[in-house]
Amino acid sequence: MKRKNPFIKFLLWRYKHISEKNFVYMLSIVIGLLAGLVAVVLKNLTHFITSIFEEGAIQSYHLYLFFIFPFIGLLLTLLVKKYLIRKETTNGISMALFSISKKEGSTDRANIFNSLLAAPLTVGFGGSVGLEGPSVAASSTIGSKMGELFHLKGPTKKLLLVCAAAGSLSAIFKAPIAALLFAIEVFSLDLTLASLLPLLFSSVAAVLARMLVIGEQYIVEFKEIQDFQIKNILFYVVLGLFTALISVYFSKVYFTVERLFKKIKSPFVKVLLGGLSIGILIYFIPPLYGEGFSFINNLISQNYEQAFSAFLFKEDIFTSWVIIFLILGLIIFKPIATAITIGSGGVGGVFAPVLFLGAISGSFFVNFLNQLGFNLPSSNFTMVGMAGLVAGVLHAPLTAMFLIAEITGGYELFIPLMLTVGISFLISKSIIDSNIYTKELKEQNALITHDKDQAVLTLLNLDKIIEKNFIKLTPEMTLREMLYEGVVKSNRNLFPVVNEDEELVGLITLDDIREIMFDNMLQQTMLVKLLMHEAPDYIYYEKDSMQSVMNKFITTGAWNLPVIKDGKYLGFVSKSKMLTAYRRKLVTFK
């Protein structure tokens, strides 16, 4: 007798003795621990690569080699993706969002290797991006694969994916509450008891894993945060307006550069242009190198001498107005450097660049005002500026508030955080409707939102409801040929009429021929092209969202609409089949 696989035995035992709910809790803890380790490994690999350029013989040439480092990093990234990974992968959080909306929570394991191998090369060699996106990509893939391994249902697999993403951010910033809120705001996860506890377990487990490996340290230091004073309230309002404008600038630059690089077909040309462009920027503006968290910490502590120590002519810059204009230059060029890094094929995320831009925006704002004679707490405005940019660029106001509150170790800044974050979010959202992660997904009609109807429609798969069992007719067929080759052989009362190029030119229903179908004379002389009529509307494959398909059924009153793919007839979608699929998906979704 053949012995059962031990893993199959475990699955059977689990089904009998552990409820689905408790098993998900256990898995969320394991996934959180793994996500925390992934975040630590990514950070350490990147810091190891960076440290090579900071020590030994290469150190004395470091400044002059700034020019070439980013090109080398992007080239190595391309070679890793082309010859080691050998699969198309998508960066970070957008990948996780797409897998939730269109792939039932399934991801490709290549995302793990892409993140762990390519991201440290991009960032370690100076690419002006962060590691949060790759960390989320690798961790969410682990969560997805864990769900597949234990044969969990689609919604549960998606939940584990989001738990892994939240755990990853929680480990990086040591901010479990902010990570939980990020899952709600960016992943549009509904906060119910079924999702809250796994998210909490995963976030806390990830932080514990990080602390066990690297201890208590924070990425951003917070030693000199001061209490909020009501007399400064107007300045925080103005800071909200300022960070909103910077957020819009960041988004517009990012989308513009992305479009320009998409026009370049050769990946090697992209690497060459991108690498040299970033190299030039970094040569003249060294803080653009890598993630820039050490520069942020120096700004917060007002250690400007250390912050600008890598500049070529640093002995001439330590005057207040010069520092202010240098920071303004960073505000202008950081979005460009980030966009070029990602557009040219680098693997990285925008979370760290957004925090960097927020810190320098807040620092510029407060230093400019203090130079005019005001006496404002520099560290406070620098930290609140970070929150304003997170809210404005990522459209995640709650995440922004709690992230800064957690990494500053308290809630003294909560009132100014709410003011700045709220204003920044409202203004930037009114100007740019989609954030960095969701713009492309929205254009692909693959974006999950908190709107239940919209979310369920987005989750529907058009391929699963297209019906192709319709007999096609040609315009030159006689009525008799239609009857014997179409009506007799079909159990449908609808017939598409296509030309020789498979393009839909019209429709015929049994109602159209009912009164003449038995007229022998007309059977010989009447042609299909004289009987057919136009469709009330068309569904365009990969262009129309399921929401627009539903709207077309409502506006036309039709029960069947033809599907057109690349200009050719593909099949029909029936209203009844779509509504049935909607009801089934709604039950699963809830």
C-alpha positions in Angstrom: 0.0 0.0 0.0 1.3 3.4 -1.1 2.2 5.7 1.8 0.7 9.2 1.9 3.0 12.2 1.4 3.7 13.7 4.9 2.6 17.1 3.8 -0.7 15.7 2.6 -1.1 14.1 6.0 -0.5 17.4 7.7 -3.1 19.1 5.5 -5.7 16.4 6.4 -4.8 16.8 10.0 -5.1 20.5 9.8 -8.5 20.4 8.2 -9.7 18.1 11.0 -8.2 19.9 14.0 -7.5 23.6 13.2 -10.2 25.9 12.0 -9.5 28.1 9.0 -9.6 31.2 11.2 -7.0 30.0 13.6 -4.8 28.6 10.9 -4.8 32.0 9.2 -3.7 33.6 12.5 -0.8 31.2 12.7 0.2 31.8 9.1 0.0 35.6 9.5 2.6 35.3 12.3 4.9 33.2 10.2 4.5 35.5 7.2 5.2 38.5 9.4 8.5 36.9 10.7 9.5 36.1 7.1 8.6 39.6 5.9 10.7 41.1 8.7 13.7 39.0 7.7 13.3 39.9 4.1 13.3 43.6 5.0 16.5 43.1 7.1 18.3 41.1 4.4 17.5 43.7 1.8 18.8 46.5 4.0 21.9 44.7 4.9 22.7 43.6 1.4 22.3 47.2 0.2 24.4 48.6 3.0 27.1 46.0 2.3 27.4 47.1 -1.3 27.4 50.8 -0.3 30.1 50.2 2.4 32.4 48.8 -0.3 32.6 52.3 -1.7 33.1 54.0 1.7 36.1 51.9 2.8 39.6 51.0 1.6 41.4 52.2 -1.5 38.2 53.2 -3.4 37.3 55.7 -0.6 39.7 58.5 -1.8 38.2 58.3 -5.3 34.6 58.0 -4.1 33.5 61.5 -5.1 34.8 61.2 -8.6 33.4 57.8 -9.1 29.9 59.0 -8.2 29.6 59.7 -11.9 29.9 56.0 -13.0 28.4 54.1 -10.0 24.7 54.5 -11.0 25.4 53.3 -14.6 27.2 50.2 -13.2 24.3 49.5 -10.8 21.6 49.8 -13.5 23.7 47.7 -15.9 24.1 44.9 -13.3 20.4 45.2 -12.5 19.6 44.7 -16.2 21.9 41.7 -16.5 20.5 40.1 -13.4 16.9 40.5 -14.7 17.8 39.4 -18.2 20.1 36.4 -17.6 19.3 35.2 -14.0 15.7 36.0 -13.4 14.6 35.8 -17.1 11.1 36.9 -16.4 9.2 40.2 -16.7 8.6 41.4 -13.2 6.8 44.5 -11.8 8.2 46.7 -9.2 6.8 46.7 -5.6 3.4 47.7 -4.5 1.8 48.0 -7.9 2.6 44.3 -8.5 0.8 43.4 -5.3 -2.2 45.5 -6.1 -2.5 44.0 -9.6 -2.2 40.4 -8.3 -5.1 41.2 -5.9 -7.4 42.7 -8.5 -6.7 40.4 -11.5 -4.8 37.3 -10.4 -6.7 36.1 -7.4 -3.7 37.0 -5.2 -1.3 34.9 -7.1 2.2 36.2 -7.8 5.3 35.0 -9.5 8.2 33.8 -7.3 10.5 35.6 -9.6 9.5 38.8 -7.7 11.4 37.4 -4.7 14.7 37.1 -6.6 14.1 40.3 -8.5 13.8 42.2 -5.2 16.6 40.4 -3.3 19.1 40.6 -6.1 18.4 43.5 -8.3 17.2 46.1 -5.7 20.4 46.1 -3.7 22.4 46.6 -6.9 20.2 49.6 -7.9 20.2 51.3 -4.6 23.7 50.3 -3.4 25.3 51.7 -6.5 23.5 55.0 -6.0 20.1 54.7 -7.6 17.9 57.4 -6.1 15.1 55.1 -4.9 14.1 53.1 -1.8 14.0 49.5 -0.7 10.4 49.6 0.6 8.8 48.7 -2.7 11.1 45.7 -3.4 10.7 44.5 0.2 6.9 44.6 -0.2 7.1 42.8 -3.5 9.3 40.0 -2.1 7.2 39.7 1.1 3.8 39.7 -0.6 5.0 37.0 -2.9 5.9 34.9 0.1 2.5 35.5 1.5 0.8 34.6 -1.7 2.9 31.4 -2.1 2.1 30.4 1.5 -1.6 30.6 0.7 -1.1 28.5 -2.4 1.0 25.9 -0.5 -1.8 25.3 2.0 -4.5 25.4 -0.7 -6.3 28.4 0.8 -9.2 30.2 -0.9 -8.7 33.2 -3.1 -9.8 35.9 -0.5 -7.6 34.3 2.2 -4.6 34.2 -0.1 -5.1 37.9 -0.8 -5.3 38.6 2.9 -2.0 36.8 3.5 -0.5 38.8 0.7 -1.5 42.1 2.3 -0.4 40.8 5.7 3.1 40.2 4.2 3.1 43.7 2.6 2.1 45.3 5.9 4.7 43.3 7.8 7.4 44.4 5.5 6.7 48.1 6.0 6.2 47.5 9.7 9.7 46.0 9.9 11.4 48.7 7.9 10.0 51.6 9.9 9.3 49.8 13.1 5.7 51.2 12.8 3.1 48.4 13.0 0.1 50.8 13.3 1.2 52.8 10.2 1.7 49.5 8.3 -1.8 48.4 9.2 -3.3 51.7 8.0 -1.2 51.5 4.8 -2.9 48.1 4.1 -6.3 49.8 4.5 -5.5 53.0 2.5 -3.4 51.7 -0.3 -4.6 48.1 -0.7 -8.2 49.2 0.0 -8.6 46.4 2.5 -11.8 46.5 4.6 -11.0 46.6 8.3 -13.1 43.8 9.8 -12.2 41.4 12.7 -11.3 38.8 10.1 -8.6 41.1 8.5 -7.6 43.1 11.6 -6.1 40.4 13.7 -4.0 38.8 10.9 -2.7 42.2 10.0 -1.8 43.0 13.6 -0.1 39.6 14.1 1.9 40.0 10.9 2.9 43.6 11.6 4.0 42.8 15.2 5.8 39.6 14.2 7.7 41.5 11.5 8.9 44.2 14.0 10.0 41.5 16.5 12.0 39.7 13.7 13.7 43.0 12.8 14.5 43.8 16.5 15.9 40.3 17.1 18.3 40.8 14.2 19.3 44.5 14.3 18.1 45.7 17.6 16.2 48.9 18.6 17.5 51.4 16.1 15.2 53.5 13.9 15.8 54.5 10.3 14.9 58.1 11.2 16.2 59.6 14.4 14.0 61.8 16.5 16.1 63.2 19.4 15.1 66.8 19.2 11.4 66.8 18.7 9.7 69.6 20.6 6.1 70.0 22.0 3.5 71.6 19.7 2.8 75.2 20.4 -0.5 76.7 19.4 1.1 80.0 18.2 2.7 78.0 15.3 -0.6 76.6 14.0 -0.8 78.9 11.0 2.7 77.9 9.9 1.7 74.2 9.8 -1.3 75.1 7.6 1.0 76.9 5.2 3.3 73.9 5.3 0.4 71.7 4.2 -0.1 74.0 1.2 3.6 73.8 0.4 3.9 70.1 0.7 0.8 69.7 -1.5 2.5 71.7 -4.3 5.7 69.6 -3.9 3.6 66.4 -4.0 2.0 67.5 -7.3 5.4 68.4 -8.6 6.8 65.0 -7.6 3.9 63.1 -9.3 4.0 65.1 -12.5 7.7 64.6 -12.9 7.5 60.9 -12.1 4.7 60.3 -14.7 6.4 62.5 -17.3 9.8 60.8 -17.1 8.1 57.4 -17.0 6.3 58.1 -20.3 9.6 59.3 -21.9 11.5 56.2 -21.0 8.7 53.9 -22.2 9.2 55.3 -25.7 12.8 53.9 -25.6 12.6 50.3 -26.7 16.2 49.1 -26.0 16.8 48.4 -22.3 20.5 49.0 -22.8 19.9 52.5 -24.2 17.6 53.1 -21.2 20.4 52.0 -18.8 23.0 54.2 -20.6 20.8 57.3 -20.6 19.5 56.7 -17.1 22.8 55.8 -15.5 24.7 58.7 -16.9 21.9 61.2 -16.1 21.8 60.0 -12.5 25.6 60.0 -12.3 25.7 63.7 -13.4 23.1 64.6 -10.8 24.8 62.7 -8.0 28.2 64.2 -8.9 27.0 67.7 -8.3 24.3 66.9 -5.7 25.7 63.9 -3.6 22.7 63.6 -1.2 20.7 62.2 -4.2 22.8 59.0 -3.8 20.7 56.0 -2.7 18.0 56.2 -0.1 19.3 59.3 1.7 18.2 58.4 5.3 21.6 59.6 6.8 21.1 62.9 5.1 17.5 63.1 6.6 18.8 62.4 10.1 21.4 65.2 9.7 18.7 67.6 8.6 16.5 66.7 11.6 19.4 67.3 14.0 20.4 70.4 12.1 23.9 68.9 11.5 24.3 70.7 8.2 28.1 70.4 8.1 27.8 66.6 8.1 24.8 66.6 5.8 26.6 68.6 3.0 30.1 67.1 3.7 30.1 65.3 0.3 29.7 68.4 -1.8 32.7 69.4 -3.9 33.0 73.0 -2.5 31.8 72.3 1.0 34.1 74.9 2.6 32.1 77.7 0.9 28.6 76.6 1.6 28.1 76.9 5.3 26.1 80.1 5.3 22.3 80.0 6.0 21.1 81.3 2.7 23.4 79.0 0.7 22.2 76.0 2.6 18.6 77.1 2.0 19.2 77.3 -1.8 21.0 73.9 -1.8 18.0 72.3 -0.1 15.8 73.9 -2.7 18.0 72.3 -5.4 17.4 69.0 -3.7 13.7 69.5 -3.8 13.8 70.2 -7.5 16.2 67.4 -8.5 15.2 64.5 -6.2 12.0 63.7 -8.1 13.9 63.7 -11.3 16.6 61.4 -10.0 14.0 59.0 -8.6 11.9 58.9 -11.8 15.0 58.4 -14.0 16.2 55.5 -11.8 12.9 53.6 -12.1 12.2 54.6 -15.7 15.6 53.3 -16.9 15.0 49.9 -15.4 16.2 50.2 -11.8 14.4 48.2 -9.1 13.3 50.2 -6.2 10.4 52.0 -4.6 9.2 55.6 -4.1 8.4 55.5 -0.3 11.9 56.4 0.8 12.3 59.2 -1.9 9.0 60.6 -0.7 10.2 60.7 2.9 13.4 62.3 1.7 11.6 64.9 -0.3 9.3 65.6 2.7 12.2 66.1 5.0 14.0 68.5 2.8 10.7 70.3 2.0 10.0 70.8 5.7 13.6 71.8 6.3 13.6 74.3 3.5 10.3 75.8 4.8 11.4 76.2 8.4 14.9 77.5 7.6 13.5 80.0 5.1 11.1 81.3 7.7 13.7 81.3 10.5 16.0 83.3 8.2 13.3 85.9 7.9 13.2 86.3 11.7 10.7 83.6 12.9 11.7 81.2 15.6 10.3 77.8 14.6 11.4 74.4 15.8 13.4 73.0 12.8 13.1 69.3 13.7 9.3 69.5 14.1 8.7 71.0 10.7 11.2 68.7 9.0 9.3 65.6 10.4 5.8 67.0 9.7 7.0 67.8 6.1 7.7 64.1 5.7 4.1 63.3 6.6 2.8 66.0 4.2 4.6 64.4 1.3 3.5 60.9 2.2 -0.1 62.1 2.3 0.2 64.1 -0.9 2.1 61.7 -3.1 0.9 58.4 -1.9 -2.7 59.6 -1.0 -2.3 57.8 2.4 -3.1 60.5 5.1 -3.6 58.1 8.0 -0.5 56.2 7.2 1.4 59.5 7.0 0.2 60.7 10.5 0.8 57.5 12.3 4.1 56.7 10.6 5.6 60.0 11.8 3.9 59.7 15.2 5.4 56.2 15.7 8.9 56.9 14.5 9.1 60.0 16.7 8.1 57.8 19.7 5.0 59.8 20.7 2.1 61.9 19.7 3.2 65.4 20.6 3.0 66.4 16.9 -0.4 64.9 16.3 -2.3 68.2 15.9 0.1 69.7 13.4 0.4 66.3 11.6 -3.4 66.3 11.1 -3.5 69.8 9.8 -0.6 69.5 7.4 -1.5 66.0 6.2 -5.2 66.9 5.7 -4.4 70.0 3.6 -1.7 68.3 1.6 -3.9 65.3 0.8 -7.0 67.2 -0.2 -5.2 69.6 -2.5 -3.0 67.0 -4.2 -5.9 64.5 -4.6 -8.0 67.2 -6.2 -5.2 67.9 -8.8 -3.9 64.4 -9.4 -6.6 61.7 -8.8 -4.3 58.7 -8.8 -1.1 58.1 -6.8 2.2 56.6 -8.0 1.0 53.0 -7.3 -2.5 53.2 -8.7 -2.3 55.4 -11.9 -1.3 52.6 -14.3 -3.7 50.2 -12.7 -6.5 52.6 -13.0 -5.8 53.0 -16.7 -5.9 49.2 -17.0 -9.2 49.1 -15.1 -7.5 46.9 -12.5 -7.8 49.1 -9.4 -9.5 47.9 -6.3 -11.2 50.7 -4.3 -13.3 50.9 -1.1 -16.4 51.3 -3.3 -17.9 47.8 -2.9 -19.7 47.7 -6.3 -16.6 49.1 -8.1 -14.3 46.6 -6.2 -16.5 43.6 -7.1 -16.7 44.6 -10.8 -13.0 45.1 -10.9 -12.4 41.6 -9.6 -14.6 40.1 -12.3 -12.7 38.5 -15.2 -14.1 39.3 -18.6 -12.6 36.1 -20.1 -14.7 34.0 -17.8 -18.0 35.4 -19.0 -17.4 35.8 -22.8 -19.5 33.3 -24.7 -18.2 32.0 -28.0 -20.7 29.4 -29.0 -22.4 31.6 -31.6 -22.5 30.5 -35.3 -21.0 33.2 -37.5 -22.6 34.3 -40.7 -21.2 36.2 -43.7 -22.9 39.2 -45.4 -23.2 37.4 -48.8 -25.1 34.4 -47.4 -28.7 33.9 -48.6 -31.5 33.5 -46.1 -31.6 29.8 -47.0 -27.9 29.3 -46.2 -28.4 31.1 -43.0 -31.3 28.8 -42.0 -29.5 25.6 -42.8 -26.0 26.6 -41.7 -26.9 28.8 -38.8 -30.4 28.5 -37.3 -30.7 24.7 -37.6 -27.3 24.1 -36.0 -27.5 26.7 -33.2 -29.4 26.8 -29.9 -29.0 30.6 -29.8 -31.3 33.2 -31.4 -28.5 35.6 -32.1 -26.0 35.5 -35.0 -22.9 37.6 -35.5 -22.2 38.6 -39.1 -18.5 38.9 -39.9 -16.5 39.7 -43.0 -13.5 37.8 -44.4 -11.2 39.6 -41.9 -13.3 38.4 -38.9 -14.5 42.0 -38.4 -18.1 42.3 -37.0 -20.3 44.0 -39.5 -23.7 43.4 -38.0 -26.1 41.1 -36.1 -29.2 39.1 -36.9 -31.7 37.7 -34.5 -34.5 35.2 -35.1 -37.0 38.0 -34.6 -35.4 39.8 -37.6 -36.3 36.8 -40.0 -39.3 35.3 -38.2 -41.9 36.7 -40.7 -40.0 35.7 -43.9 -38.0 32.6 -42.9 -40.5 30.2 -44.5 -40.9 32.2 -47.8 -39.2 30.0 -50.4 -38.7 32.8 -52.9 -37.1 35.1 -50.3 -34.9 32.2 -49.1 -33.2 32.2 -52.5 -32.9 35.9 -53.0 -32.7 37.7 -49.6 -29.1 38.2 -48.4 -27.9 38.4 -44.9 -26.4 41.9 -45.4 -29.9 43.2 -46.1 -31.3 41.7 -42.9 -28.6 42.5 -40.4 -28.5 45.5 -38.2 -25.8 47.2 -36.0 -25.1 46.1 -32.4 -26.5 48.5 -29.8 -23.0 48.9 -28.5 -19.7 47.1 -28.3 -17.4 45.8 -25.6 -13.7 46.5 -26.3 -11.5 43.8 -24.9 -8.8 45.1 -22.5 -10.1 48.6 -22.9 -13.5 48.7 -21.3 -13.6 48.2 -17.6 -16.3 46.0 -16.1 -18.0 49.1 -14.8 -18.2 50.5 -18.3 -19.5 47.1 -19.5 -22.3 47.3 -16.9 -23.1 50.9 -17.9 -23.4 49.8 -21.5 -26.0 47.2 -20.6 -27.9 49.7 -18.6 -27.9 52.5 -21.2 -28.7 50.2 -24.2 -31.1 47.8 -22.5 -29.5 45.0 -24.4 -29.2 41.5 -23.2 -26.2 40.6 -25.3 -23.3 42.8 -26.4 -20.5 41.7 -28.8 -16.9 41.7 -27.7 -14.2 43.2 -30.0 -10.6 42.4 -29.6 -8.0 44.2 -31.8 -10.8 45.2 -34.2 -12.0 41.6 -34.7 -15.1 39.7 -33.3 -14.4 37.6 -30.3 -17.7 36.6 -28.7 -20.7 37.9 -26.7 -21.3 38.9 -23.1 -24.8 38.4 -21.8 -26.3 40.5 -19.1 -27.6 37.5 -17.2 -24.2 35.8 -17.2 -22.5 39.0 -16.0 -25.0 39.5 -13.2 -24.6 35.8 -12.1 -20.8 36.2 -12.0 -21.3 39.5 -10.1 -23.4 37.8 -7.4 -21.0 35.0 -7.0 -18.0 37.3 -6.7 -19.9 39.5 -4.2 -20.4 36.5 -2.0 -16.7 35.6 -2.2 -15.7 39.2 -1.7 -17.7 39.6 1.5 
